[in-house]
């Protein structure tokens, strides 16, 4: 049984419980992420859950989906408008149920496949393990704008270590994606897990380091917080540069949110 699939389900279930009491009108409220509504967030999560699930079972199907998506972007369609069209405009509690029922069922598909199997995706092929970890990361990161909107401080669990590992592993890619040379050495990470455990990564003797809460490190590498809005202690030129542009998700280089623009709303 693939633990990362269970972790993905746990994070999705937490978001579902947060949204379950809402009225349909609440799903139209705008978040601090590009003015996306809660509906936009859920449509995005559901559509790319579907895409990841499709990649497990139908190589031709996922290649067609990705090709259609690139063509739509080329025509100037936004992610939000395209996904809304693909999902026939479903919103509110009906959308919540669709998203919940689908991710609950797709978990079984990720349990029953070789985690090293290679899957087609928008960028390079990736493993099944990387695919479900990416779904966990994206669910966690997009859920942040919903928690922020509703004024709820999320209580993370230790399964966010998957996102810490992904963030650390994409250190070099962050710079290559921006057309820059990767600085060396990679910073030492000393992060406190939600449980209080200490997670350490990389060589501690480099003079480059990042210390603090694992949750805040995850917020920075997923670009849900500006580094200056966290209490992370960043030491060294490489660490400082990384935390100013860190990006653990695929796609063209994105600029992290400006200081003070992403926060828990009252």
C-alpha positions as CSV (number, residue, x, y, z in Angstrom):
1,X,0.0,0.0,0.0
2,X,1.5,3.4,-1.1
3,X,1.7,5.6,2.0
4,X,1.7,8.8,-0.1
5,X,-1.7,7.9,-1.4
6,X,-3.0,7.7,2.1
7,X,-1.3,11.0,2.9
8,X,-3.0,12.5,-0.1
9,X,-6.4,11.3,1.0
10,X,-5.8,12.6,4.6
11,X,-5.0,16.1,3.3
12,X,-8.0,16.0,0.9
13,X,-10.3,14.8,3.7
14,X,-9.2,17.7,5.9
15,X,-10.1,20.2,3.2
16,X,-13.4,18.4,2.6
17,X,-14.4,18.7,6.3
18,X,-13.5,22.4,6.2
19,X,-15.8,23.0,3.2
20,X,-18.6,20.6,4.0
21,X,-20.7,23.0,6.1
22,X,-20.6,25.8,3.5
23,X,-23.5,27.1,1.5
24,X,-23.3,27.2,-2.3
25,X,-22.9,31.0,-2.2
26,X,-19.8,30.6,0.0
27,X,-18.0,28.8,-2.8
28,X,-18.0,32.0,-4.8
29,X,-16.0,33.9,-2.3
30,X,-12.6,35.1,-3.6
31,X,-9.4,33.9,-2.1
32,X,-6.0,35.8,-1.9
33,X,-4.6,33.6,-4.7
34,X,-5.2,35.4,-8.0
35,X,-8.8,36.2,-7.0
36,X,-9.6,32.5,-7.4
37,X,-12.9,31.5,-5.8
38,X,-13.3,28.4,-3.7
39,X,-15.1,27.0,-6.8
40,X,-12.0,27.7,-8.9
41,X,-9.8,26.0,-6.4
42,X,-11.9,22.8,-6.3
43,X,-12.4,22.7,-10.1
44,X,-8.6,22.9,-10.5
45,X,-7.9,20.2,-7.9
46,X,-10.5,17.9,-9.3
47,X,-9.5,18.3,-13.0
48,X,-5.9,17.6,-12.3
49,X,-6.7,14.7,-10.0
50,X,-8.6,13.3,-13.0
51,X,-5.6,13.9,-15.2
52,X,-3.2,12.1,-12.8
53,X,-5.6,9.2,-12.5
54,X,-5.9,9.1,-16.3
55,X,-2.1,8.9,-16.6
56,X,-2.2,5.7,-14.7
57,X,-4.5,3.9,-17.1
58,X,-4.5,5.6,-20.5
59,X,-1.3,6.9,-22.0
60,X,-3.0,8.1,-25.2
61,X,-5.7,9.7,-23.1
62,X,-3.4,11.8,-20.9
63,X,-1.3,12.9,-23.9
64,X,-4.5,14.1,-25.6
65,X,-5.6,15.9,-22.4
66,X,-2.3,17.7,-22.1
67,X,-2.2,18.6,-25.8
68,X,-5.7,20.1,-25.6
69,X,-4.7,22.0,-22.5
70,X,-1.6,23.5,-24.2
71,X,-3.7,24.5,-27.2
72,X,-6.2,26.2,-24.9
73,X,-3.4,28.1,-23.2
74,X,-2.1,29.0,-26.7
75,X,-5.5,30.5,-27.5
76,X,-5.3,32.7,-24.4
77,X,-7.7,30.7,-22.3
78,X,-7.0,30.8,-18.5
79,X,-6.6,27.8,-16.3
80,X,-9.8,28.8,-14.6
81,X,-11.9,29.3,-17.7
82,X,-10.7,26.1,-19.4
83,X,-11.3,23.9,-16.3
84,X,-14.7,25.4,-15.7
85,X,-15.6,24.6,-19.3
86,X,-14.3,21.0,-19.1
87,X,-16.4,20.5,-15.9
88,X,-19.5,22.0,-17.4
89,X,-19.6,24.8,-14.9
90,X,-20.3,22.6,-11.9
91,X,-20.0,24.5,-8.6
92,X,-20.9,24.6,-4.9
93,X,-21.9,21.6,-3.0
94,X,-22.3,19.5,-6.2
95,X,-18.7,20.2,-7.1
96,X,-17.5,19.4,-3.6
97,X,-19.3,16.0,-3.8
98,X,-17.8,15.3,-7.3
99,X,-14.3,16.1,-6.1
100,X,-14.7,14.1,-2.8
101,X,-16.1,11.0,-4.5
102,X,-13.5,11.0,-7.2
103,X,-10.4,11.4,-5.1
104,X,-11.8,8.7,-2.7
105,X,-12.1,6.2,-5.5
106,X,-8.8,7.1,-7.3
107,X,-6.8,6.3,-4.2
108,X,-7.3,2.6,-4.9
109,X,-5.7,3.0,-8.4
110,X,-2.5,4.4,-6.8
111,X,-2.4,1.5,-4.2
112,X,-2.5,-1.1,-6.9
113,X,0.3,-0.1,-9.2
114,X,4.1,-0.2,-9.1
115,X,5.3,3.1,-7.5
116,X,8.3,3.2,-9.9
117,X,6.1,3.0,-13.1
118,X,6.7,5.9,-15.4
119,X,3.8,8.2,-16.3
120,X,3.4,10.8,-19.0
121,X,2.9,14.3,-17.8
122,X,3.2,17.9,-18.9
123,X,7.0,18.0,-18.4
124,X,9.3,14.9,-18.2
125,X,7.8,11.6,-17.4
126,X,7.5,10.9,-13.7
127,X,7.0,7.9,-11.4
128,X,3.7,6.9,-9.8
129,X,5.2,7.9,-6.5
130,X,6.1,11.4,-7.7
131,X,2.6,11.8,-9.3
132,X,0.6,11.1,-6.1
133,X,3.1,13.2,-4.1
134,X,2.5,16.1,-6.5
135,X,-1.3,15.7,-5.9
136,X,-0.7,15.9,-2.2
137,X,1.5,19.0,-2.6
138,X,-1.0,20.7,-4.8
139,X,-4.0,19.9,-2.6
140,X,-2.1,21.1,0.4
141,X,-0.9,24.3,-1.3
142,X,-4.3,25.3,-2.8
143,X,-6.0,24.4,0.4
144,X,-4.0,27.2,2.0
145,X,-5.9,29.9,0.3
146,X,-9.1,28.4,1.4
147,X,-8.0,28.1,5.1
148,X,-6.8,31.7,4.8
149,X,-10.1,32.9,3.4
150,X,-12.1,31.2,6.1
151,X,-9.8,32.5,8.9
152,X,-8.7,29.0,9.9
153,X,-5.2,28.2,11.0
154,X,-4.5,24.8,9.6
155,X,-3.2,22.1,12.0
156,X,-0.7,20.2,9.9
157,X,0.3,16.6,10.3
158,X,3.6,14.9,9.7
159,X,2.7,13.8,6.3
160,X,3.8,17.2,5.1
161,X,7.3,15.7,5.1
162,X,6.4,14.6,1.6
163,X,6.3,18.3,0.6
164,X,9.5,19.1,2.5
165,X,11.3,16.3,0.6
166,X,9.8,17.6,-2.7
167,X,10.9,21.2,-1.8
168,X,14.4,20.0,-1.0
169,X,14.6,17.9,-4.1
170,X,13.6,20.8,-6.4
171,X,16.4,23.1,-5.2
172,X,18.4,22.7,-8.4
173,X,15.3,22.7,-10.6
174,X,14.1,26.0,-9.2
175,X,17.2,27.7,-10.6
176,X,17.3,25.8,-13.9
177,X,13.7,26.6,-14.5
178,X,14.6,30.3,-14.3
179,X,17.6,29.8,-16.7
180,X,20.1,30.3,-13.9
181,X,23.0,28.3,-12.6
182,X,22.4,26.3,-9.5
183,X,24.3,27.7,-6.6
184,X,26.4,25.3,-4.5
185,X,26.4,24.1,-1.8
186,X,22.7,23.2,-1.1
187,X,21.6,24.7,2.3
188,X,21.3,22.5,5.3
189,X,17.7,22.2,6.5
190,X,16.7,21.8,10.2
191,X,12.9,21.8,10.4
192,X,10.5,21.1,13.2
193,X,7.7,18.8,12.2
194,X,4.1,19.3,13.4
195,X,4.7,16.5,15.9
196,X,7.8,18.2,17.3
197,X,10.2,15.9,15.6
198,X,13.3,17.4,14.0
199,X,13.9,16.7,10.3
200,X,17.4,17.4,8.9
201,X,18.5,17.4,5.3
202,X,21.8,18.0,3.5
203,X,25.3,18.8,4.9
204,X,25.2,20.8,8.1
205,X,28.8,22.1,7.6
206,X,28.3,24.3,4.6
207,X,27.5,27.6,6.3
208,X,24.2,27.7,4.4
209,X,21.1,26.8,6.4
210,X,17.3,27.2,6.9
211,X,15.8,26.5,10.3
212,X,12.3,26.7,11.6
213,X,8.9,25.1,11.2
214,X,8.4,22.5,8.5
215,X,5.0,24.0,7.8
216,X,6.5,27.4,7.0
217,X,9.2,25.8,4.8
218,X,6.3,24.1,2.9
219,X,4.5,27.4,2.5
220,X,7.6,29.1,1.0
221,X,8.4,26.3,-1.5
222,X,4.8,26.1,-2.6
223,X,4.6,29.9,-2.9
224,X,1.7,30.3,-0.5
225,X,3.7,32.7,1.7
226,X,6.6,35.2,1.2
227,X,9.7,34.2,3.1
228,X,9.5,37.5,5.0
229,X,6.0,36.5,6.4
230,X,7.6,33.5,8.1
231,X,9.8,33.0,11.1
232,X,12.3,30.8,9.2
233,X,15.9,31.6,10.0
234,X,17.8,31.8,6.7
235,X,21.6,32.0,6.7
236,X,23.9,32.2,3.7
237,X,23.7,33.7,0.2
238,X,22.5,30.5,-1.5
239,X,19.8,29.9,1.1
240,X,18.6,33.5,0.9
241,X,18.5,33.3,-2.9
242,X,16.6,30.0,-2.9
243,X,14.0,31.1,-0.4
244,X,13.3,34.3,-2.5
245,X,12.3,32.2,-5.6
246,X,11.7,28.6,-4.3
247,X,9.2,26.7,-6.5
248,X,8.5,23.0,-6.0
249,X,5.7,22.7,-8.5
250,X,5.9,22.2,-12.3
251,X,5.4,24.8,-14.9
252,X,7.1,28.1,-15.9
253,X,8.9,30.1,-13.2
254,X,6.5,31.9,-10.9
255,X,7.1,34.9,-8.7
256,X,6.3,34.2,-5.0
257,X,3.6,36.4,-3.4
258,X,4.7,39.8,-2.2
259,X,5.2,40.3,1.5
260,X,2.0,40.7,3.4
261,X,-0.3,39.6,0.5
262,X,-1.1,36.0,1.7
263,X,-2.3,35.6,5.3
264,X,-5.0,34.2,7.5
265,X,-7.9,36.5,7.2
266,X,-9.9,37.6,10.2
